[in-house]
């Protein structure tokens, strides 16, 4: 059961309705998850939506690697809704079922692609140690370049904020599913 009910459209302020339409516009008309929560404070929802869209829609990081990063963050936080949304997106972007299943089970996947191993290792180290060792930083920098590395880390930070919001307010997964053990 969610801790915070959605706001009915007729109960929204004009600013909430404006932000609702912008959020829904980039998400097939659907406003769920963290955005449904943040919408109660449009001063948070609006910039979060713009930042999320900049990363998700306008970012330069390969979609497959982006979705891998989100799944690593979602699993770290056991963010049910985040996993629910991004598991499908990850598979559609080219992640293998074996990689997704290993992350779900908290096992290091047997990667066939080195770029996936790099993203997994980088985000996992950052989640577990709250920093990157110099060798990990050097490896990621050499593989991605500075601009993509900044984008990767910024995106991981954004999706960490998403996971924390989802978990704190127990955002519901459609159908009451719990995709993570």
C-alpha positions as CSV (number, residue, x, y, z in Angstrom):
1,X,0.0,0.0,0.0
2,X,1.4,3.4,-1.0
3,X,1.9,5.9,1.8
4,X,0.9,8.8,-0.3
5,X,-2.2,8.8,-2.5
6,X,-2.1,10.3,-6.0
7,X,-3.5,13.7,-6.4
8,X,-6.7,13.7,-8.5
9,X,-6.5,16.0,-11.5
10,X,-9.4,18.1,-10.3
11,X,-7.6,18.7,-7.0
12,X,-4.4,19.9,-8.6
13,X,-3.3,23.5,-8.7
14,X,-2.7,25.1,-12.1
15,X,1.0,24.7,-11.6
16,X,0.6,21.0,-10.6
17,X,-1.5,20.4,-13.7
18,X,1.1,22.1,-16.0
19,X,3.9,20.0,-14.5
20,X,1.6,16.9,-14.7
21,X,1.1,17.5,-18.4
22,X,4.8,18.0,-19.0
23,X,5.8,14.8,-17.1
24,X,3.1,12.8,-18.8
25,X,4.0,14.1,-22.2
26,X,7.4,12.3,-22.1
27,X,6.0,9.2,-20.5
28,X,3.0,8.3,-22.6
29,X,0.5,10.3,-20.6
30,X,1.3,8.4,-17.4
31,X,2.5,10.1,-14.2
32,X,3.5,7.4,-11.7
33,X,6.4,6.5,-9.4
34,X,8.5,9.3,-8.1
35,X,6.9,11.9,-10.3
36,X,3.4,11.3,-8.8
37,X,5.0,11.9,-5.4
38,X,7.1,14.9,-6.4
39,X,4.0,16.5,-8.1
40,X,2.8,17.5,-4.7
41,X,5.6,20.0,-4.8
42,X,5.8,21.2,-8.4
43,X,9.0,23.2,-7.5
44,X,10.7,19.8,-7.1
45,X,8.7,17.8,-9.8
46,X,9.4,20.3,-12.6
47,X,13.2,20.4,-12.4
48,X,13.4,16.7,-11.6
49,X,11.4,16.0,-14.7
50,X,13.7,18.3,-16.8
51,X,16.8,16.7,-15.4
52,X,15.5,13.2,-15.8
53,X,14.5,13.9,-19.4
54,X,18.0,15.4,-20.1
55,X,19.6,12.2,-19.0
56,X,17.1,9.7,-20.3
57,X,16.1,11.4,-23.6
58,X,18.9,13.7,-24.5
59,X,21.9,11.9,-22.9
60,X,24.7,10.6,-25.0
61,X,25.2,7.4,-23.0
62,X,24.2,4.3,-25.0
63,X,20.6,3.3,-24.0
64,X,21.7,-0.2,-23.1
65,X,24.4,1.1,-20.7
66,X,22.0,3.7,-19.3
67,X,19.4,1.0,-18.5
68,X,22.1,-1.2,-17.0
69,X,23.1,1.6,-14.7
70,X,19.5,2.1,-13.6
71,X,19.1,-1.6,-12.9
72,X,22.3,-1.6,-10.8
73,X,21.0,1.4,-8.8
74,X,17.5,-0.1,-8.5
75,X,18.9,-3.4,-7.2
76,X,21.2,-1.7,-4.8
77,X,18.3,0.2,-3.2
78,X,15.7,-2.7,-3.8
79,X,13.5,-0.1,-5.5
80,X,10.6,-2.2,-6.7
81,X,9.0,0.4,-9.0
82,X,12.3,1.5,-10.5
83,X,13.2,-2.1,-11.3
84,X,9.7,-2.8,-12.6
85,X,10.0,0.0,-15.1
86,X,13.6,-0.4,-16.1
87,X,13.8,-4.2,-16.4
88,X,11.7,-4.1,-19.5
89,X,13.5,-1.0,-20.9
90,X,16.9,-2.8,-20.3
91,X,15.8,-5.9,-22.2
92,X,14.4,-3.7,-25.0
93,X,17.7,-1.8,-25.1
94,X,19.7,-5.0,-25.6
95,X,20.7,-6.3,-22.1
96,X,20.5,-10.1,-21.9
97,X,18.0,-11.8,-19.7
98,X,21.0,-13.5,-18.0
99,X,22.5,-10.1,-17.1
100,X,19.2,-8.8,-15.7
101,X,18.6,-12.0,-13.8
102,X,22.1,-12.0,-12.2
103,X,21.7,-8.4,-11.1
104,X,18.2,-9.2,-9.6
105,X,19.9,-12.1,-7.7
106,X,22.7,-9.7,-6.5
107,X,25.3,-11.7,-8.4
108,X,27.9,-10.2,-10.7
109,X,26.8,-11.0,-14.2
110,X,29.0,-12.9,-16.7
111,X,29.2,-10.1,-19.2
112,X,29.9,-10.8,-22.9
113,X,30.4,-7.1,-23.5
114,X,33.2,-5.1,-21.8
115,X,31.3,-1.8,-21.8
116,X,28.6,-3.4,-19.7
117,X,31.2,-4.8,-17.3
118,X,32.7,-1.4,-17.0
119,X,29.4,0.3,-16.2
120,X,28.4,-2.4,-13.8
121,X,31.8,-2.3,-12.0
122,X,31.8,1.5,-11.8
123,X,28.3,1.9,-10.4
124,X,28.7,-1.0,-8.1
125,X,31.9,0.3,-6.6
126,X,30.3,3.8,-6.2
127,X,27.3,2.3,-4.5
128,X,29.3,0.1,-2.2
129,X,32.2,2.4,-1.3
130,X,30.6,5.8,-2.0
131,X,33.6,6.7,-4.1
132,X,35.7,5.4,-7.0
133,X,39.2,4.2,-6.5
134,X,41.8,5.7,-8.7
135,X,42.1,2.5,-10.8
136,X,38.3,2.4,-11.3
137,X,38.2,6.1,-12.2
138,X,41.1,5.8,-14.6
139,X,39.5,2.7,-16.3
140,X,36.1,4.4,-16.6
141,X,37.7,7.7,-17.9
142,X,39.7,5.8,-20.5
143,X,36.7,3.9,-21.7
144,X,34.0,6.6,-21.6
145,X,35.8,9.9,-21.8
146,X,35.1,12.7,-19.3
147,X,31.8,13.9,-20.7
148,X,30.2,10.4,-20.7
149,X,31.6,9.6,-17.3
150,X,30.1,12.7,-15.8
151,X,26.8,11.8,-17.5
152,X,26.9,8.3,-16.1
153,X,27.6,9.4,-12.5
154,X,25.0,12.2,-12.7
155,X,22.4,9.7,-13.9
156,X,23.3,7.2,-11.1
157,X,22.8,10.1,-8.7
158,X,19.4,11.0,-10.2
159,X,18.2,7.4,-10.1
160,X,19.5,7.0,-6.5
161,X,17.2,10.0,-5.7
162,X,14.4,8.2,-7.5
163,X,15.0,5.0,-5.6
164,X,15.1,6.8,-2.2
165,X,11.8,8.6,-3.0
166,X,10.2,5.4,-4.2
167,X,11.3,3.4,-1.1
168,X,10.5,6.1,1.5
169,X,7.0,6.6,0.2
170,X,6.4,2.9,-0.8
171,X,5.4,3.9,-4.3
172,X,3.2,1.1,-5.7
173,X,4.1,-1.1,-8.6
174,X,1.2,-1.6,-11.0
175,X,-0.8,-4.7,-10.0
176,X,0.9,-4.8,-6.6
177,X,3.9,-6.7,-8.0
178,X,7.1,-7.0,-6.1
179,X,9.7,-7.8,-8.8
180,X,12.7,-7.9,-6.5
181,X,13.1,-10.4,-3.7
